[in-house]
Amino acid sequence: MFAETSLRLSLLLLAVRVADATCSLKISPSRLVVRFGDPASANCSTNMGSEGMGWESPVGGQGITEGVQWLTWRVRKLEKWDIQPMCFLSTDGNQCHEVLILTVYKDLDSIPDLWTNHTGPMVEDGRYHLFCDIESVAPAEDLVVKWYKGDTVVKEETFEKILEKSPVNVTSTLVIRPDRDDDGRRYRCEAELHLGEEGPQPPPRVESHPLGITVHYPPSAVTGLEDTHVDVGSTVVLKCSASGNPPPQYRWSYHRAANVEVKEQGGASRLYLNGALGENTGTYICFVQNELGQVSGSARVTVNGAEAACPLELEPSELVVEYGKAVSVTCWARGAHAEISWRVSGRRIPHGTWGSDALRDWDVRPECVGDFEGLDPCTKYLDITVYKKPDAVTIGLVSHSGPVVAGKKYQLQCTVENVAPVQNLTVKWYREEDGATRAMKNETFSDSSRMPTSVSSILELIPSRNDNGCTYWCVAEQAFASMRKDPIETRSDLLSIVVHYAPIIKDSFPTKMPVFRDYAELLFCEAEGNPEPEVIWTFSNKSLGVGNITVTSENVGVYTCTAKNIVATTTKEVHIIFKEDYLPLIAGFVAVIVVVISVIFVFIYSIYYKNTKMGHYSLKNAKPNTQNGNVAQNGQDSGFPMKKLSQQNILA
C-alpha cells in the first residue's frame, strides 16, 4: 500500500513539473505557412530560467544553447516538404518541447486540365464524367476544387485523405446528367489552396479553360396543329413544329391528293391544301423525328360544303384493321337518293356495304361511288390502314458475344421482324439502372411501303464499370392516330451485359509510410475489378505473395502492389522509410526518474518517521523500576530519580 501511494505521488509530482515546463515554452508564430524555397523563421521563448534551449529540425536545427530564454529557428531557403521543427527546453533535470506547426506549400502554377472521356455530343439524361486534373499540388489536403456550370457552383471537393506533403497530381470528378437546357452550357473547374489566415491572401487560385457541351435530345411535343373547318375551294395551311437536337425531320401522313403541297421553312413544316375538296376531309398526321426519337401530332380537316357537293357518308370514316381480320364499312347518301356502289382493287361491288371476313390486301383503297339523279357522280375514299404485328422483336450485340470490356465501343441491335406498315413504327430503347428504368433512344423509319418488312435499330454503347449487370431491352411501338387508343407494343427479351474492367486499387495505404525499429507494420492492398483481380506484393523485383504483408525497419524501400486481371494490370507504390522511435527512450527515462524519486521519498519518509517518534513519553500506567525506583522511558531505564508521592501530596 505504501509503495503504491509513493508511486502515485511521484508520478503526480513528475506530471506537474513536466506540465509546468511545457507551459513555459512559447513559439511565435505558433503556426507558419511558407512557400517552398522561401526563407522561414520562428522564435521560441521561455519566462523561466533554464539549463539550455535548442531546436530539433532536419534543417536549421540547433543544439542546446545555455543561458538563454529565447532562441530563433531560421532557414534561408526552405526546401523540405514534411518538416516539424521542435523547440526543446531543459530545466531542473527535465526536458519539455513544443512543435512549430509548419505548412510548406507550392504555388498553383499550371492551369487545370478539364476534359471528359466522352467524344461527340452528349445525350439528354445520359451519365457522363468530367475530370479536372491539377498538377503538382502541395499540400493536397488543403486543396479545394470548385465546379461551375455557367456562374453557378455545382460541387466542391476537398482532399483531406491525401496526407502526402510533397507535390502530387490530383483529379476531381464531376458526374453530370445533362438535359436539353444544358445544350451549349460551359463548365469549368477552379482550384484553391486554403492555407488559413497565416497563408497568402487571397488564397492561391487557378481556373481551367471552359468546356462547352453539346446535348442531343429527342423532339419535344408537336405544336401548331389544330382541327380546322374550311369551305370548299379554300386554301388550308397546317403548321407542324417541334424542337430537337439534331434538328428534326418532318413527315406527313394523309390521303394523297393533287392539291396537297408540303414545304419546310423556319424550323417547321407546313402542309398546304390549295382549293380544298371533299376528298381532303380527314386526319393529317405530322411525324417529327431525329436520331433520338419521334413525336407526332394530328389535325382533323373538315371541308364544309363537301357534303353538299358529294353527300356521301362512311361509317366508320377511318379504319385501322389488323391483317387477316374482319372488316365492314357502310356507305350511304345524306339527304339524296343515289345508287351506291364500291370500287375495290378494280372490282365493282353493287351495294352500300363493303367488307371482308379476313382482309388480306395490304394496299386496299376502297372507294364509295354515288350516282345521283340530276347530279354528277361523286366519290368518297375510305381512310384505311392495314397493319401487322411483328413476328418477333430480338435484341443482341452486333458481332460480339460474351462479356464486354469497359471503354470499348459496341453496338446493340434491335430487330423487328415482318412488321407493317413501317412508317407507323417506332423502336424504343430502354435500360434498367439502379432499379430505375431510363429511356435511351427512339428511332422511326421513313419506309412508305405497306408490305411487311424487317427493320433494325442500332444503339451505340461504350460501357463503363458502372454498367456491369445493367439490363437493356427494346420495344416495337405501332401508333395510329385514327385508332384513338394506346399504341400496340411488342417487347424484346431482356439483355443483361457483363462488363469486364481493369483493377482499381483502393486507397488502403499511403504513398509513404514510416516504420520504427523493432516494430512491424501491416500493409493492406485491396483491389476491385471484373474478373476479380489477383493482388501481389513485390519488393526488389521479388514476389512477396498475395493479400497483406508485414514490413519491418530491416527492409525499407519501395514496395509495389500489383492488381492484375485479363483486362489490365494496375500498380501502386508505397515508400517504406525508417524512422527512429524515441518513445522507449522517453519511457525508460521517465521510469528511472520515477524510481529515483520513489527512493528519495522513502528515505525522507523514514527519517521523518524516526524523528517524529523519538522524545514522546507517556506516564500512563508507568511503573517504577523495581531496581532503582526510576521510571522506564520507552522501555529503557531513565537516569532521573523519581520520588514517590502520597495521595495527600497529589491532592494538595
C-alpha positions as CSV (number, residue, x, y, z in Angstrom):
1,M,0.0,0.0,0.0
2,F,2.8,2.3,0.9
3,A,4.7,1.6,-2.3
4,E,1.6,2.2,-4.4
5,T,0.9,5.5,-2.7
6,S,4.6,6.5,-3.1
7,L,4.5,5.7,-6.8
8,R,1.3,7.7,-7.4
9,L,2.7,10.7,-5.6
10,S,5.9,10.5,-7.5
11,L,4.1,10.4,-10.9
12,L,1.9,13.3,-9.8
13,L,4.9,15.4,-8.9
14,L,6.6,14.5,-12.2
15,A,3.5,15.3,-14.3
16,V,3.2,18.7,-12.5
17,R,6.8,19.6,-13.1
18,V,6.7,18.5,-16.8
19,A,3.4,20.4,-17.4
20,D,4.9,23.5,-15.8
21,A,8.0,23.1,-18.1
22,T,5.8,22.6,-21.2
23,C,3.7,25.7,-20.4
24,S,6.8,27.8,-20.1
25,L,7.6,27.5,-23.8
26,K,6.1,29.7,-26.4
27,I,6.7,29.6,-30.2
28,S,5.9,32.8,-32.1
29,P,4.3,32.5,-34.6
30,S,2.7,29.2,-33.4
31,R,1.8,28.3,-37.0
32,L,3.8,29.1,-40.1
33,V,2.9,28.9,-43.8
34,V,5.9,29.0,-46.1
35,R,6.2,28.7,-49.8
36,F,8.7,26.1,-50.9
37,G,12.1,27.7,-51.4
38,D,11.3,30.8,-49.4
39,P,13.0,31.8,-46.1
40,A,11.4,30.9,-42.8
41,S,11.9,31.7,-39.1
42,A,10.2,31.3,-35.7
43,N,11.2,32.4,-32.2
44,C,11.0,30.1,-29.2
45,S,11.0,31.8,-25.7
46,T,10.5,30.9,-22.0
47,N,9.7,33.0,-19.0
48,M,11.8,31.0,-16.6
49,G,15.4,30.0,-16.1
50,S,16.7,27.0,-17.9
51,E,19.8,24.9,-18.3
52,G,19.5,25.4,-22.1
53,M,17.3,25.6,-25.1
54,G,17.5,24.1,-28.6
55,W,15.8,23.4,-31.9
56,E,15.5,19.9,-33.4
57,S,14.9,20.1,-37.1
58,P,16.4,18.5,-40.3
59,V,17.2,22.0,-41.5
60,G,18.0,24.9,-39.2
61,G,18.4,22.7,-36.1
62,Q,20.4,24.0,-33.1
63,G,21.9,22.1,-30.2
64,I,21.4,23.1,-26.6
65,T,22.3,26.7,-26.0
66,E,22.9,27.5,-22.3
67,G,21.8,30.6,-20.5
68,V,19.2,31.9,-23.0
69,Q,15.5,32.5,-22.7
70,W,14.8,32.7,-26.4
71,L,16.1,31.1,-29.5
72,T,15.3,31.5,-33.2
73,W,14.9,28.8,-35.8
74,R,15.9,30.2,-39.1
75,V,16.2,28.8,-42.7
76,R,17.3,30.9,-45.6
77,K,15.7,28.6,-48.2
78,L,13.2,26.0,-47.0
79,E,13.3,23.0,-49.3
80,K,11.8,20.3,-47.2
81,W,8.2,19.3,-47.6
82,D,7.5,17.3,-44.5
83,I,9.1,19.1,-41.6
84,Q,8.0,19.9,-38.0
85,P,10.7,21.8,-36.1
86,M,10.6,21.2,-32.4
87,C,11.9,23.6,-29.7
88,F,13.0,21.9,-26.5
89,L,13.9,23.2,-23.0
90,S,16.0,21.7,-20.3
91,T,15.4,22.8,-16.7
92,D,15.9,21.2,-13.3
93,G,16.9,17.9,-15.0
94,N,13.7,17.7,-17.0
95,Q,13.1,18.4,-20.7
96,C,9.9,19.6,-22.5
97,H,9.2,20.6,-26.0
98,E,6.8,22.5,-28.3
99,V,6.3,21.8,-32.0
100,L,6.1,24.5,-34.6
101,I,3.1,23.9,-36.9
102,L,4.7,24.4,-40.3
103,T,2.9,24.1,-43.6
104,V,5.1,24.1,-46.8
105,Y,3.1,24.9,-49.9
106,K,3.7,25.2,-53.6
107,D,2.1,27.8,-55.8
108,L,-0.6,26.6,-58.2
109,D,1.4,27.4,-61.4
110,S,-0.4,25.3,-64.0
111,I,-3.9,25.7,-65.5
112,P,-6.1,22.7,-64.6
113,D,-6.9,20.4,-67.4
114,L,-10.6,20.0,-67.8
115,W,-11.7,17.0,-70.0
116,T,-14.2,14.3,-70.5
117,N,-13.8,10.7,-71.6
118,H,-16.7,11.1,-74.0
119,T,-16.3,12.2,-77.5
120,G,-19.0,14.0,-79.6
121,P,-22.4,15.3,-78.4
122,M,-23.9,14.1,-75.1
123,V,-27.4,12.6,-75.0
124,E,-30.1,14.0,-72.7
125,D,-30.3,12.3,-69.4
126,G,-27.1,10.3,-70.1
127,R,-24.5,9.8,-67.4
128,Y,-21.1,11.5,-68.1
129,H,-17.9,12.2,-66.2
130,L,-16.0,15.5,-66.3
131,F,-12.4,15.4,-65.0
132,C,-10.3,18.2,-63.6
133,D,-6.6,17.4,-63.4
134,I,-4.5,19.7,-61.2
135,E,-0.7,19.0,-61.4
136,S,1.9,19.3,-58.7
137,V,-0.2,20.3,-55.7
138,A,1.3,20.7,-52.2
139,P,-0.1,20.1,-49.7
140,A,-3.1,18.3,-51.3
141,E,-5.0,18.1,-48.1
142,D,-5.6,21.9,-48.3
143,L,-6.8,21.9,-51.9
144,V,-10.4,22.8,-52.7
145,V,-11.8,22.2,-56.2
146,K,-15.0,24.1,-57.2
147,W,-17.0,23.1,-60.2
148,Y,-19.1,25.7,-62.1
149,K,-21.9,25.4,-64.6
150,G,-22.0,28.8,-66.0
151,D,-21.6,31.0,-63.0
152,T,-23.2,28.6,-60.5
153,V,-21.2,26.4,-58.2
154,V,-22.5,22.8,-58.6
155,K,-19.8,21.0,-56.5
156,E,-17.0,21.5,-54.1
157,E,-14.4,18.7,-53.4
158,T,-11.7,18.5,-50.8
159,F,-8.8,16.1,-50.4
160,E,-8.2,15.7,-46.6
161,K,-7.3,12.0,-47.1
162,I,-4.2,12.8,-49.2
163,L,-1.6,13.1,-46.4
164,E,1.4,13.3,-48.7
165,K,3.2,16.6,-48.1
166,S,5.2,16.8,-51.3
167,P,3.6,17.7,-54.6
168,V,1.1,15.3,-56.1
169,N,-1.3,15.3,-59.0
170,V,-4.9,15.5,-58.1
171,T,-8.0,14.7,-60.1
172,S,-11.6,15.8,-59.3
173,T,-14.6,14.2,-61.0
174,L,-18.0,15.7,-61.7
175,V,-20.8,13.4,-62.8
176,I,-23.5,15.1,-64.9
177,R,-26.8,14.1,-66.4
178,P,-27.4,16.9,-68.9
179,D,-30.9,17.9,-70.2
180,R,-31.9,19.9,-73.2
181,D,-31.5,23.2,-71.3
182,D,-27.8,22.3,-70.8
183,D,-27.1,22.4,-74.6
184,G,-24.3,24.9,-75.1
185,R,-23.6,25.2,-71.3
186,R,-20.0,25.8,-70.3
187,Y,-18.4,24.0,-67.4
188,R,-15.1,25.0,-65.6
189,C,-13.2,24.0,-62.5
190,E,-11.3,26.2,-60.1
191,A,-8.5,25.0,-57.7
192,E,-7.7,26.9,-54.5
193,L,-5.3,26.3,-51.7
194,H,-7.0,27.1,-48.4
195,L,-3.9,27.6,-46.1
196,G,-5.7,29.5,-43.3
197,E,-5.2,33.0,-42.0
198,E,-1.4,32.6,-41.9
199,G,-1.3,31.7,-45.6
200,P,-1.2,34.0,-48.5
201,Q,-4.3,36.2,-49.1
202,P,-6.2,35.8,-51.3
203,P,-5.5,32.1,-51.5
204,P,-3.6,30.8,-54.5
205,R,-6.2,30.0,-57.2
206,V,-6.1,28.8,-60.8
207,E,-9.0,28.2,-63.2
208,S,-9.4,25.9,-66.1
209,H,-10.5,26.8,-69.6
210,P,-14.2,26.4,-70.0
211,L,-15.6,23.2,-71.5
212,G,-18.7,23.6,-73.6
213,I,-21.1,20.7,-74.1
214,T,-23.5,19.8,-76.9
215,V,-26.6,18.0,-75.8
216,H,-28.7,15.9,-78.3
217,Y,-32.3,15.3,-77.3
218,P,-35.4,14.0,-79.0
219,P,-38.1,16.3,-80.4
220,S,-40.4,17.9,-78.0
221,A,-44.2,17.8,-78.3
222,V,-45.6,18.9,-81.6
223,T,-47.1,22.4,-81.6
224,G,-49.2,24.4,-84.2
225,L,-51.6,21.6,-85.3
226,E,-55.3,22.3,-84.7
227,D,-58.5,20.8,-86.1
228,T,-59.8,23.0,-89.0
229,H,-63.1,23.6,-90.8
230,V,-62.8,25.2,-94.2
231,D,-65.1,25.9,-97.1
232,V,-64.8,24.1,-100.4
233,G,-62.2,25.7,-102.6
234,S,-60.4,27.4,-99.7
235,T,-56.7,27.2,-99.0
236,V,-55.7,25.4,-95.8
237,V,-52.3,25.7,-94.1
238,L,-51.4,23.1,-91.4
239,K,-48.2,24.1,-89.4
240,C,-46.2,21.5,-87.5
241,S,-43.2,22.3,-85.4
242,A,-41.1,20.7,-82.6
243,S,-37.7,21.5,-81.1
244,G,-35.0,18.8,-81.1
245,N,-31.2,18.4,-81.5
246,P,-30.1,17.4,-84.0
247,P,-32.7,19.4,-85.9
248,P,-35.6,17.0,-86.6
249,Q,-37.1,16.0,-89.9
250,Y,-40.8,16.2,-90.8
251,R,-43.1,13.7,-92.4
252,W,-46.8,13.8,-93.1
253,S,-49.3,11.0,-93.4
254,Y,-52.5,11.7,-95.3
255,H,-54.5,10.6,-98.3
256,R,-52.6,11.6,-101.4
257,A,-54.3,14.3,-103.5
258,A,-53.1,16.5,-106.3
259,N,-53.8,19.7,-104.4
260,V,-51.6,18.9,-101.4
261,E,-48.2,20.6,-101.1
262,V,-45.6,20.3,-98.2
263,K,-42.9,22.9,-97.5
264,E,-40.3,23.2,-94.7
265,Q,-39.2,26.6,-93.6
266,G,-38.1,28.3,-90.4
267,G,-37.7,25.0,-88.4
268,A,-41.3,24.0,-89.1
269,S,-43.2,22.0,-91.8
270,R,-46.3,23.4,-93.5
271,L,-48.9,21.4,-95.4
272,Y,-51.0,23.4,-98.0
273,L,-54.4,22.4,-99.3
274,N,-54.8,24.5,-102.4
275,G,-58.5,24.6,-103.1
276,A,-60.0,22.2,-100.5
277,L,-62.1,19.4,-101.9
278,G,-64.3,16.9,-100.3
279,E,-61.7,14.2,-100.6
280,N,-59.4,16.4,-98.4
281,T,-61.6,15.8,-95.4
282,G,-59.7,13.6,-93.0
283,T,-57.0,13.3,-90.4
284,Y,-53.5,14.7,-91.2
285,I,-50.6,13.3,-89.1
286,C,-47.3,15.1,-88.7
287,F,-44.3,12.9,-87.6
288,V,-41.3,14.8,-86.2
289,Q,-38.1,12.7,-85.7
290,N,-34.4,12.8,-85.2
291,E,-31.9,10.0,-84.3
292,L,-33.1,10.0,-80.7
293,G,-36.8,9.8,-81.1
294,Q,-40.1,10.7,-82.7
295,V,-43.2,12.6,-81.8
296,S,-46.4,13.1,-83.8
297,G,-49.4,15.3,-83.8
298,S,-52.6,15.2,-85.8
299,A,-55.3,17.6,-87.0
300,R,-58.7,16.9,-88.5
301,V,-59.6,18.9,-91.6
302,T,-63.3,19.1,-92.4
303,V,-64.2,20.7,-95.7
304,N,-67.6,22.5,-95.3
305,G,-69.9,22.1,-98.2
306,A,-68.2,19.0,-99.3
307,E,-71.3,17.1,-98.2
308,A,-73.4,19.2,-100.5
309,A,-71.1,18.6,-103.4
310,C,-70.8,14.9,-102.5
311,P,-73.3,14.0,-99.8
312,L,-71.8,10.5,-99.2
313,E,-71.2,9.3,-95.6
314,L,-69.0,6.4,-94.4
315,E,-69.3,4.6,-91.2
316,P,-66.7,4.3,-89.9
317,S,-65.0,7.2,-91.8
318,E,-61.5,6.0,-90.8
319,L,-60.4,2.4,-90.2
320,V,-57.3,0.6,-88.8
321,V,-57.5,-3.1,-89.2
322,E,-55.1,-6.0,-88.5
323,Y,-54.2,-8.1,-91.4
324,G,-56.4,-11.1,-91.7
325,K,-59.2,-9.7,-89.5
326,A,-62.8,-9.0,-90.5
327,V,-63.8,-5.6,-91.7
328,S,-67.1,-3.9,-92.6
329,V,-67.9,-0.4,-93.8
330,T,-71.2,1.2,-94.8
331,C,-71.7,4.0,-97.3
332,W,-74.9,6.0,-97.8
333,A,-76.1,9.3,-99.2
334,R,-77.3,12.1,-96.9
335,G,-80.5,13.9,-98.0
336,A,-80.5,12.5,-101.5
337,H,-81.4,9.4,-103.5
338,A,-78.4,7.7,-105.1
339,E,-77.3,4.4,-106.4
340,I,-74.4,3.4,-104.1
341,S,-71.6,1.1,-105.1
342,W,-67.9,0.3,-104.1
343,R,-64.8,0.1,-106.2
344,V,-62.2,-2.1,-104.5
345,S,-59.0,-3.1,-106.3
346,G,-60.6,-2.6,-109.7
347,R,-63.8,-4.5,-108.8
348,R,-67.2,-3.0,-108.5
349,I,-69.4,-4.1,-105.6
350,P,-73.1,-3.0,-106.3
351,H,-74.3,-2.3,-102.8
352,G,-73.6,0.1,-99.9
353,T,-71.6,-2.2,-97.7
354,W,-68.1,-3.3,-98.3
355,G,-66.3,-5.8,-96.1
356,S,-64.3,-8.9,-95.7
357,D,-64.2,-11.8,-93.2
358,A,-60.4,-11.8,-93.4
359,L,-58.8,-8.8,-95.1
360,R,-55.5,-9.8,-96.8
361,D,-54.9,-6.9,-99.1
362,W,-52.1,-4.5,-98.0
363,D,-52.8,-1.8,-100.5
364,V,-56.5,-1.8,-100.4
365,R,-58.1,1.6,-101.2
366,P,-61.9,1.3,-101.1
367,E,-63.9,4.0,-102.9
368,C,-67.6,4.6,-102.4
369,V,-69.3,5.8,-105.6
370,G,-72.7,7.6,-105.6
371,D,-74.8,8.1,-108.8
372,F,-77.4,10.8,-108.1
373,E,-80.4,11.8,-110.1
374,G,-79.7,15.1,-111.7
375,L,-76.2,15.4,-110.2
376,D,-72.8,14.3,-111.2
377,P,-71.4,11.1,-109.6
378,C,-69.1,11.7,-106.7
379,T,-66.6,9.5,-104.8
380,K,-65.8,9.1,-101.1
381,Y,-62.5,7.5,-100.2
382,L,-62.1,5.2,-97.1
383,D,-59.2,6.1,-94.9
384,I,-57.9,2.6,-94.1
385,T,-54.6,1.3,-92.7
386,V,-53.8,-2.4,-92.7
387,Y,-51.2,-3.4,-90.1
388,K,-49.4,-6.4,-88.9
389,K,-47.7,-7.0,-85.5
390,P,-44.1,-8.1,-85.6
391,D,-43.4,-11.8,-85.8
392,A,-40.6,-11.2,-83.2
393,V,-38.5,-8.5,-81.6
394,T,-35.0,-9.5,-80.7
395,I,-32.0,-7.8,-79.1
396,G,-28.3,-8.6,-79.1
397,L,-24.8,-7.4,-79.5
398,V,-23.5,-7.0,-83.1
399,S,-20.6,-9.2,-84.0
400,H,-19.8,-10.0,-80.3
401,S,-20.7,-12.5,-77.7
402,G,-19.9,-12.8,-74.0
403,P,-18.7,-10.0,-71.7
404,V,-17.8,-6.6,-72.9
405,V,-14.8,-4.5,-71.9
406,A,-15.2,-1.1,-70.3
407,G,-14.2,1.8,-72.5
408,K,-14.6,-0.1,-75.8
409,K,-17.3,0.7,-78.4
410,Y,-20.1,-1.8,-79.1
411,Q,-23.4,-1.9,-80.9
412,L,-26.7,-3.3,-79.6
413,Q,-29.1,-4.2,-82.3
414,C,-32.9,-4.5,-82.0
415,T,-34.5,-6.4,-84.9
416,V,-38.2,-6.1,-85.7
417,E,-39.3,-9.0,-88.0
418,N,-42.1,-8.7,-90.5
419,V,-44.0,-5.6,-89.4
420,A,-46.3,-3.4,-91.4
421,P,-46.6,-0.6,-92.1
422,V,-43.1,0.6,-91.2
423,Q,-43.9,4.3,-91.3
424,N,-46.1,3.8,-88.2
425,L,-43.3,2.0,-86.3
426,T,-41.1,3.4,-83.5
427,V,-38.4,1.4,-81.9
428,K,-37.8,2.5,-78.3
429,W,-34.7,1.5,-76.3
430,Y,-34.7,1.2,-72.5
431,R,-32.2,0.4,-69.8
432,E,-32.7,-0.5,-66.1
433,E,-30.2,1.3,-63.9
434,D,-30.1,1.2,-60.1
435,G,-33.7,-0.2,-60.1
436,A,-35.0,2.6,-62.3
437,T,-36.0,2.5,-66.0
438,R,-34.4,5.0,-68.3
439,A,-35.3,5.7,-71.9
440,M,-32.2,5.6,-74.1
441,K,-33.3,6.2,-77.7
442,N,-36.3,6.3,-80.1
443,E,-36.0,5.6,-83.8
444,T,-38.5,5.8,-86.6
445,F,-38.5,4.7,-90.2
446,S,-39.4,6.5,-93.4
447,D,-40.2,3.4,-95.5
448,S,-43.6,4.1,-97.1
449,S,-44.2,0.5,-98.1
450,R,-47.4,-1.0,-96.8
451,M,-46.0,-4.5,-97.0
452,P,-44.4,-6.4,-94.1
453,T,-40.8,-5.5,-93.7
454,S,-38.0,-6.4,-91.2
455,V,-36.1,-3.4,-89.8
456,S,-33.3,-2.9,-87.3
457,S,-32.3,-0.2,-84.8
458,I,-28.8,0.3,-83.5
459,L,-27.8,1.6,-80.1
460,E,-24.1,2.7,-79.7
461,L,-22.7,1.5,-76.4
462,I,-19.4,2.4,-74.6
463,P,-19.8,0.6,-71.3
464,S,-18.2,1.6,-68.0
465,R,-17.6,-0.3,-64.8
466,N,-20.9,1.1,-63.5
467,D,-22.8,-0.7,-66.4
468,N,-21.9,-4.1,-65.2
469,G,-25.1,-6.1,-64.8
470,C,-27.3,-3.4,-66.4
471,T,-30.3,-4.7,-68.4
472,Y,-31.3,-3.5,-71.9
473,W,-34.4,-4.1,-73.9
474,C,-36.3,-2.6,-76.9
475,V,-40.0,-2.1,-77.7
476,A,-41.6,-2.0,-81.2
477,E,-44.4,0.5,-80.9
478,Q,-47.1,0.8,-83.6
479,A,-49.1,4.0,-83.3
480,F,-52.1,5.0,-85.4
481,A,-53.7,8.4,-84.8
482,S,-57.1,7.2,-86.0
483,M,-57.2,4.3,-83.6
484,R,-57.9,6.7,-80.7
485,K,-56.3,4.2,-78.2
486,D,-52.9,3.2,-76.8
487,P,-50.2,2.2,-79.3
488,I,-49.6,-1.5,-79.9
489,E,-46.3,-2.6,-78.2
490,T,-44.2,-5.7,-78.8
491,R,-41.3,-6.1,-76.4
492,S,-38.0,-8.0,-76.8
493,D,-36.4,-10.2,-74.2
494,L,-34.1,-8.7,-71.6
495,L,-30.3,-8.5,-72.4
496,S,-28.1,-8.3,-69.3
497,I,-24.5,-7.3,-70.1
498,V,-21.4,-8.3,-68.1
499,V,-18.7,-5.6,-68.1
500,H,-15.1,-6.5,-67.6
501,Y,-13.0,-3.7,-66.3
502,A,-9.4,-3.0,-65.2
503,P,-8.5,-3.4,-61.5
504,I,-8.8,-0.3,-59.2
505,I,-6.5,-0.4,-56.2
506,K,-8.3,1.0,-53.1
507,D,-6.7,3.8,-51.0
508,S,-5.9,1.4,-48.2
509,F,-2.3,2.7,-47.7
510,P,-0.5,6.0,-48.1
511,T,2.3,6.6,-50.7
512,K,4.8,7.0,-47.8
513,M,4.9,5.1,-44.5
514,P,7.4,5.2,-41.7
515,V,8.4,2.2,-39.7
516,F,10.2,2.1,-36.3
517,R,13.0,0.0,-35.0
518,D,11.8,-3.4,-33.7
519,Y,8.2,-2.7,-34.8
520,A,6.3,-4.2,-37.7
521,E,3.7,-2.6,-40.0
522,L,1.0,-4.5,-41.8
523,L,0.3,-3.4,-45.4
524,F,-3.2,-4.0,-46.8
525,C,-3.7,-4.0,-50.6
526,E,-7.2,-4.4,-51.9
527,A,-8.4,-4.1,-55.5
528,E,-11.7,-4.1,-57.3
529,G,-12.1,-5.4,-60.8
530,N,-14.0,-7.7,-63.1
531,P,-12.9,-10.5,-63.3
532,E,-11.7,-10.3,-59.7
533,P,-8.0,-9.4,-59.8
534,E,-5.1,-11.2,-58.3
535,V,-3.2,-8.9,-55.9
536,I,0.6,-9.4,-55.5
537,W,3.2,-7.5,-53.4
538,T,6.7,-7.2,-54.8
539,F,9.9,-5.8,-53.3
540,S,13.2,-5.5,-55.1
541,N,11.8,-7.5,-58.0
542,K,10.8,-10.3,-55.7
543,S,7.2,-11.5,-55.1
544,L,6.1,-11.4,-51.5
545,G,2.8,-13.2,-52.0
546,V,-0.8,-12.1,-52.3
547,G,-3.0,-10.1,-50.0
548,N,-1.4,-8.4,-46.9
549,I,2.2,-8.3,-45.9
550,T,4.3,-7.3,-42.9
551,V,7.2,-4.9,-43.2
552,T,9.9,-4.0,-40.7
553,S,12.7,-1.5,-40.4
554,E,15.2,-4.0,-41.8
555,N,13.6,-3.9,-45.2
556,V,12.9,-0.3,-46.2
557,G,12.4,0.8,-49.7
558,V,9.7,0.8,-52.4
559,Y,7.0,-1.9,-52.2
560,T,4.7,-2.3,-55.2
561,C,1.1,-3.6,-55.0
562,T,0.1,-5.1,-58.4
563,A,-3.5,-6.0,-59.2
564,K,-4.0,-8.0,-62.4
565,N,-6.9,-9.5,-64.4
566,I,-7.5,-10.3,-68.1
567,V,-8.3,-6.6,-68.8
568,A,-5.3,-4.8,-67.5
569,T,-2.6,-4.5,-64.8
570,T,-2.7,-1.7,-62.2
571,T,0.1,-0.9,-59.7
572,K,0.6,1.3,-56.7
573,E,3.8,2.0,-54.8
574,V,4.4,2.7,-51.1
575,H,7.7,4.1,-49.8
576,I,8.7,2.5,-46.5
577,I,11.1,4.7,-44.6
578,F,12.9,4.1,-41.4
579,K,12.2,6.5,-38.5
580,E,13.8,6.3,-35.1
581,D,11.3,5.7,-32.3
582,Y,12.2,7.8,-29.2
583,L,9.2,6.6,-27.2
584,P,11.0,3.7,-25.5
585,L,13.9,6.0,-24.6
586,I,11.5,8.6,-23.1
587,A,9.6,5.9,-21.3
588,G,12.8,4.5,-19.8
589,F,13.9,8.0,-18.8
590,V,10.6,8.6,-17.1
591,A,10.8,5.2,-15.3
592,V,14.3,6.0,-14.0
593,I,13.0,9.3,-12.7
594,V,10.1,7.7,-11.0
595,V,12.4,5.1,-9.3
596,V,14.8,7.8,-8.1
597,I,12.0,10.0,-6.8
598,S,10.5,6.9,-5.1
599,V,13.8,6.0,-3.4
600,I,14.3,9.7,-2.2
601,F,10.7,9.8,-1.0
602,V,11.1,6.6,1.0
603,F,14.4,7.8,2.5
604,I,12.9,11.1,3.5
605,Y,9.8,9.5,4.9
606,S,11.9,7.0,7.0
607,I,13.9,9.9,8.6
608,Y,10.7,11.8,9.2
609,Y,9.1,8.8,10.9
610,K,12.1,8.2,13.2
611,N,12.4,11.9,14.3
612,T,8.7,12.3,15.0
613,K,8.5,9.2,17.2
614,M,11.7,9.8,19.4
615,G,11.1,12.1,22.5
616,H,7.5,11.3,23.0
617,Y,6.7,10.0,26.5
618,S,3.8,8.6,28.4
619,L,3.3,8.3,32.2
620,K,0.1,6.4,31.8
621,N,0.4,3.2,33.8
622,A,4.1,4.0,34.4
623,K,5.8,1.7,36.9
624,P,8.9,2.5,38.9
625,N,11.9,0.4,38.2
626,T,11.9,-2.2,40.8
627,Q,15.7,-1.9,41.0
628,N,16.2,1.8,41.5
629,G,12.7,3.4,41.6
630,N,13.2,5.3,38.4
631,V,10.5,5.4,35.6
632,A,11.1,3.4,32.5
633,Q,11.2,5.6,29.3
634,N,10.3,3.9,26.1
635,G,11.3,0.6,27.6
636,Q,14.6,1.9,28.9
637,D,15.8,2.9,32.4
638,S,15.9,6.7,33.0
639,G,18.7,8.2,34.9
640,F,16.4,10.6,36.7
641,P,15.4,9.5,40.3
642,M,11.7,9.7,40.9
643,K,10.1,10.4,44.4
644,K,7.0,8.5,45.4
645,L,4.2,10.9,46.3
646,S,1.4,10.2,48.7
647,Q,-2.3,10.8,47.7
648,Q,-2.4,13.8,50.0
649,N,0.5,15.4,48.4
650,I,-1.0,14.9,45.0
651,L,-4.4,16.4,46.0
652,A,-2.6,19.3,47.6
